[in-house]
Structure formats: C-alpha cells, structure tokens
Amino acid sequence: MDHRNPDALKFLAQRRSHPPKLLTGPAPDRSEIMQLLKLAARVPDHGKLEPWRFVVLQRETLDRLAPILRQEVLASGQDAAAAEKAASAFASPLVVAVISSPVDSPKIPEWEQFLSAGAVCLGLVNAALASGWGAAWLTGHAAANKGFGQAHLGLAEHERIAGLIHIGTRGETPPERPRPDLDTKTTWLA
C-alpha cells in the first residue's frame, strides 16, 4: 500500500518562511487562527502532557508592546538599531506567542517538553503557509527576556516563549536562501 502524499512532499520541498517585514494585513480572523492552532497542536507530545499554550497578539496589543520592547532593548545596553529592529518585528499583522509550559512529570524531562513546544512553532508556521498566509518563526529579545513575557504576556515563572509566530498576508516571496550541504551534516553508522 502506497502512503505517499505527493502534495505534502511538494509543499515541504518548497516551504519558505516570509519575513515579518514582507507581511501585510489582513491577518487571519479568530476562526481561521483557531483552525491554524488546531493544526499546530498535532505534534509529538510524549506523555500527552500538552506542555505548551498560545498567546495571540492582535494589532492593538502589538502597537502597545512595540515601544515597550524598544525601551527594554535600549535598557539592556543594546544600541538604537537593535531596539528598532526588535520593535519593528511587532509591525506584523498578528503574532502568536507559543509558550513552553512544562508540566511536572517523573517520566518526561523538561527538555523533551520544550522540544514539543518547538514542534508546535514549526507546525503553526507550516499550517499558516499551507493555508495561504505568510508566516515566520522568530525569537529575539521578547522571547529571550523572561521578564518581558511575565510582565506583558502573563507567563508564569516556569514558562518561557518558545517562538513568536508572525502571520499575515503574503507580500513578495523572498528569494530562496542557501540550504545546508547534507553530506557535511550527515553521519552514517553501519
């Protein structure tokens, strides 16, 4: 029995993230976002712990957070260019913060739960792209600074941002980027 899915393989071979600066409005509406999140949640999850959650940042929230993020980057000692780059990422039509929210488990280590949250990030980007939207997975200062997530996204002490998934209407398709030389990245053990 042949279980190949040529359309899925073609999609994976051609998938390309769309940088936030190339995204425009409109963003997906609430029901479309919920469908994308449903698809993104279909990831490896050893122990069925669901060690992640979503925070959807709509336009009003992004507008409010951009200047705060700019100030936090400056306060961390980075220059004005770094602060502007961090804040400009919040110009996207919509951002979904994928939150790693590990569950206390004697069997499933925290690092494995974090990997599940990372799989959700890629799943959400791929679901958005397959649905015709532009999307990209970024991190940056907002994700790296635990205090930002706690103060502005309601993260608990044990949580962290695994990724900020930017979603909107596709602009110009970015040029293809160099891909890894798999011969230098692969070891075969016989």
C-alpha positions as a printed Julia matrix, in Angstrom:
190×3 Matrix{Float64}:
   0.0    0.0    0.0
   1.4    3.39  -1.01
   1.01   6.03   1.71
   2.96   8.77  -0.03
   1.4   12.22  -0.19
   2.95  13.98  -3.21
   1.24  17.31  -2.44
   2.6   17.32   1.1
   6.08  16.39  -0.12
   5.98  19.19  -2.71
   4.88  21.66  -0.02
   7.72  20.6    2.29
  10.27  20.8   -0.52
   9.17  24.35  -1.38
   8.15  25.79   2.0
   9.64  29.19   2.69
   9.1   31.44   5.68
   8.02  35.0    4.94
   9.94  37.62   6.95
   7.64  39.85   9.04
   8.65  42.96   7.08
   7.05  41.36   3.99
   3.73  40.62   5.73
   0.73  42.91   5.34
  -2.88  42.9    6.52
  -5.29  41.45   6.8
  -4.37  38.78   9.29
  -6.39  35.61   9.73
  -9.59  36.16  11.72
 -10.33  34.41  15.02
 -11.88  31.3   13.47
  -9.0   30.96  10.99
  -6.47  31.33  13.8
  -8.27  28.69  15.85
  -8.07  26.3   12.86
  -4.32  27.01  12.5
  -3.79  26.4   16.23
  -5.71  23.12  15.98
  -3.35  22.0   13.21
  -0.26  23.27  15.07
  -1.19  21.28  18.17
  -0.86  17.98  16.28
   2.74  17.44  17.37
   4.82  14.81  19.14
   3.91  15.07  22.83
   5.38  12.21  24.85
   3.07  11.51  27.78
   0.24  13.61  26.31
   1.21  16.48  28.64
   0.39  19.37  26.27
   3.37  21.33  27.66
   2.64  24.48  25.69
  -0.02  27.11  25.19
  -0.76  30.06  22.9
  -1.0   33.82  23.41
  -2.45  35.6   20.37
  -1.21  39.17  19.97
  -3.53  41.24  17.84
  -2.82  44.64  16.31
  -3.77  46.78  19.35
  -1.55  44.72  21.65
   1.36  44.76  19.2
   1.07  48.56  18.92
   1.14  48.85  22.72
   4.07  46.45  23.18
   6.37  47.72  20.4
   7.53  50.88  22.23
   7.89  48.94  25.49
  10.08  46.39  23.74
  12.12  49.2   22.16
  12.78  50.7   25.6
  13.66  47.33  27.14
  16.21  46.63  24.41
  17.82  50.05  24.97
  17.8   49.49  28.75
  19.61  46.18  28.23
  22.55  48.11  26.74
  21.9   47.47  23.07
  22.02  50.29  20.53
  19.17  52.14  18.82
  19.4   49.95  15.69
  18.87  46.78  17.76
  15.98  48.43  19.61
  14.32  49.48  16.36
  14.77  46.02  14.85
  13.16  44.38  17.89
  10.22  46.81  17.92
   9.69  46.65  14.15
   9.05  42.9   14.36
   5.82  43.81  16.13
   4.62  45.54  12.95
   3.32  42.16  11.77
  -0.45  41.94  11.34
  -0.64  39.22  14.04
   1.78  37.33  16.27
   1.12  34.08  18.11
   3.43  33.53  21.06
   3.95  29.81  21.56
   4.6   29.37  25.26
   6.57  26.44  26.59
   4.68  25.48  29.73
   6.36  22.35  31.11
   4.37  20.02  33.3
   5.88  18.35  36.36
   6.44  14.76  35.25
   8.59  11.98  36.69
   8.82  10.37  33.23
   9.1   13.21  30.68
  12.08  15.56  31.12
  11.58  19.3   30.7
  13.89  19.49  27.7
  11.69  16.99  25.84
   8.63  19.06  26.67
  10.41  22.14  25.32
  11.05  20.27  22.07
   7.3   19.66  21.81
   6.72  23.43  22.06
   9.28  23.92  19.29
   7.4   21.41  17.16
   4.24  23.48  17.74
   6.1   26.54  16.43
   7.05  24.81  13.19
   3.6   23.24  12.94
   1.98  26.67  13.19
   4.27  28.18  10.54
   3.58  25.26   8.2
  -0.19  25.36   8.84
  -0.24  29.09   8.07
   1.84  28.67   4.91
  -0.24  25.73   3.7
  -3.37  27.84   4.28
  -2.05  30.57   2.01
  -0.8   33.0    4.65
   2.72  34.29   5.05
   4.4   33.26   8.3
   7.73  33.19  10.11
   9.06  31.9   13.43
  11.18  34.45  15.32
  12.51  34.78  18.83
  14.6   37.87  19.68
  14.62  39.99  22.81
  10.93  39.44  23.6
  11.47  35.68  23.74
  14.91  35.72  25.35
  13.96  38.1   28.16
  11.83  36.1   30.58
  10.72  39.26  32.35
   9.11  40.64  29.17
   6.9   37.57  28.83
   5.97  37.6   32.5
   5.16  41.32  32.56
   3.36  41.62  29.25
   2.11  38.18  28.17
   1.11  36.69  31.5
   3.78  33.98  31.64
   4.2   32.06  34.87
   7.65  31.66  36.45
   8.15  28.19  34.89
   7.13  29.28  31.37
   9.09  30.8   28.5
   8.42  31.88  24.94
   9.44  29.13  22.52
   8.68  31.26  19.49
   6.84  34.26  18.14
   4.97  33.2   15.02
   4.28  36.16  12.74
   1.29  35.67  10.44
  -0.26  37.88   7.77
  -0.99  38.29   4.12
   1.94  37.27   1.95
   3.85  40.03   0.27
   6.59  39.4   -2.21
   8.01  35.88  -1.99
  11.5   36.14  -0.54
  14.36  34.76  -2.61
  15.48  31.22  -1.91
  18.27  31.05   0.63
  21.23  28.68   0.66
  20.35  25.29   2.11
  22.65  23.03   4.13
  25.12  20.68   2.47
  23.63  17.47   3.84
  26.79  15.47   3.09
  28.62  17.56   5.73
  25.73  17.29   8.18
  25.09  13.56   7.96
  26.93  10.65   9.55
  26.06   7.11   8.51
  26.65   4.32  11.01
  26.54   0.78   9.64
